[in-house]
Amino acid sequence: MKKLFNAVTVIGYCFLFVAVVGCNSADKVTKNTINQEEVMEKMSLEDKAHFVIGVGMKGFSGDDAVIGVTESLVPGAAGTTYPLDSLGIPAVVLADGPAGLRIDATREGDDATYYCTHFPIGTLLASTWNTQLVEEVGKAIGEEVKEYGADVLLAPALNIMRNPLCGRNFEYYSEDPVVAGKTAGAYITGVQKNDVGTSIKHFAANNQETNRMNTDAHISQRALREIYLKGFEIAIKEAKPWTVMTSYNYINGTYASESKDLVTTILRDEWGYEGTVMTDWFGGKDGAKQMWAGNEMLQPGKNEQFDSIVAGVKSGKLDVADLDRNVKRVLNLVERSPRFQGYKFSNKPDLKAHAAVTRQSAAEGMVLMKNEKMDAPVLPFGENIKKVALYGCTSYDFIAGGTGSGNVNHAYVVSLVDGLKNGGYTISDEMKSAYETYIADYKKKMEQELEEKAKKDPKTAQLVKFLPGTLPPEKLFTAEELTAQAEASDVALITIGRISGEFLDRKVADFNLNDSEMKLIQQVCDVYHKAGKQVVVLLNIGGVIETASWKDLPNAILCAWQAGQEGGNSVVDVLSGKQSPSGKFTMTWPLKFNDAYSSKNFPIDEDPRIDMLNQGKKGNVRNVDYTDYEEDIYVGYRYFDSFEVPVAYPFGYGLSYTTFEYSDAKITQKNDIYDISVAVKNTGNREGKEVVQVYVSAPDNKAANKPVKELKAFAKTKLLKPGESQTLTLSITAPELASFDETASAWIVAEGEYQFLVGASSQDIKATLSAPVKSFQTKCNDVLKPQVQLNLLRR
Ligand code: BGC
């Protein structure tokens, strides 16, 4: 950076900007404001160029970087805006990330701690299908943002789960844009209720980690509009995030952050967005072009961006009016920030209350995949179950969330062992110590290997510490050991774990179970079943895995996802029946990895390219330097259901401890609004909540090359007591039924009789309604065209 960042206190700022803007401390309603014209008049070209980029990143001067960390105002935050001290413009603090605030937990020379609550991963939150709950979680996260002195949370992360192997799927919500958009909208609303900002990311099509800074996503205009932009459109229009973060990748030949079509034409002109757009960390190449495009803030700031902006204005390549417009938009962001408003943060958020929020919300997003009725279902554990035999390394080393910028510096993680103990269950201490030694030995071996690597290649070794580590192969037991354990316990619980994170896509081997995991499940099931005892498999994962080859073996399967710092307690709340599971999948679970159509156009087992700042030319390696989205709009269930490809678990699937009956499904129409109502009755003998989904099937969908069904609305019942009913009404508007027509560059609703399918999952339709729909058209701009011929899948 040309100037050194100079941290000053909030009080200092208030004093400084009073002359220019006035400090309204007496009036609680009127907010402090910035007189933009006056401030801008005093800014030199260099001030402006600094102001639209951040303050750089300590230790990463331009040719090297890791995920964001700033040592200034809030240590460990990802970045800040550039302060203009003499003009009374403070730096505002930007901090990750989706599962909670990511800042350093400790500070040099300070005895206090700054731990943040590790909430469940985004995938789990979306699996609740409970937008009210997501909003509550957002509100709790936002309180930590505000009380720890940050201004903008770099979340939520809304990218479509295009393929099961994307390394950051754990941060994302769904393969479906309506679920993703509504969940992100609720999260933003919750966080921003604290008068702090959010940054919905990564706009757009950041669907793989491999070569993420240089890869070119080749996508049809239709798939962009209907799938990859739709979720952003829903969330942005509904919840108005303070900022939007552009993605690293190219879209059809242009970096997202340099694409005026994306950040101005679509985002602002078509969707009416009025906030501030920032890059992802070190994203894009040409600062002047980013400015022109309307990506007004470049984070965390690089020397060459500053040079490019200044030189651009001087040479006339960049119109100063574009720069001024961007400066104003960054000023708008600063103006609404708690820091500018003089908020005196406490550094004492209510961590205790938030632990309760994460515990309860995590339990609601767990998905009960199987609960076989032998004599009686194994879940919830009855009075006869007290002693639990705990298998699987992850049982003893429970995973709270994914790695990278989505990680949180939490004070603790409640392990499954502690969760079981807290729930009044006993486990074998002998097994516990055997597992602990086994895991510690494995970790030591891995550390030694890393040290060796560091000696040979220090740069890579430094980056490796931000990557997901590997988990040990499963510890196996002899038949005698298992028989003895089976005799000594009431039930077996096997945890299968997966860890994934930023920078790396998962491998096919990570999707499949490895030999040791398969053997463990087979052997435990065999011995326990012979002993007349049941087996539960628990999935502590961040993304979909293969289940078809083993799901028949255990008696029950619970997908616990990565459930945050109270994970062990949340799991046991479900196992014990304290909380009835009501999560449903927001993505399809294929039988085999290759069954997902996108799998043939996804980086499979490529070498990871950790080229954070090496933004050279695009190469020509398929699925690394570019990826053809040949599945087009047929992502997830839109593919599986339309092409009748069998799946392990369909989109929208999830069991409960009780059963539900759907009745009285009706549709009424008033102008452009279709109201679908249905009565849901709890017909079992335990309480529970049910997620109702409404899919729409367009007339002649096959001939029209449309999915056989698309989710348009969803709702969740309250907690229904046995015998209790609730009538839910879900609204869909006619424009929401449109498909994107590339020839006309318009959203078009074709006239005809549409079917409205009321379902418990995409493949469990309880009622089919129909209604006539009139034709409708909304013209759009003809932008973001693919530059190459794509071999698109058609029905
Ligand atoms: C990630 C973003 C994150 C940023 C700041 C980047 O590497 O892609 O999601 O917000 O770092 O830490």
Boltz pocket constraint, residues with backbone or C-beta under 6 A from the ligand:
constraints:
  - pocket:
      binder: B
      contacts: [[A, 66], [A, 67], [A, 68], [A, 69], [A, 78], [A, 96], [A, 97], [A, 154], [A, 201], [A, 280], [A, 281], [A, 405]]
      max_distance: 6.0
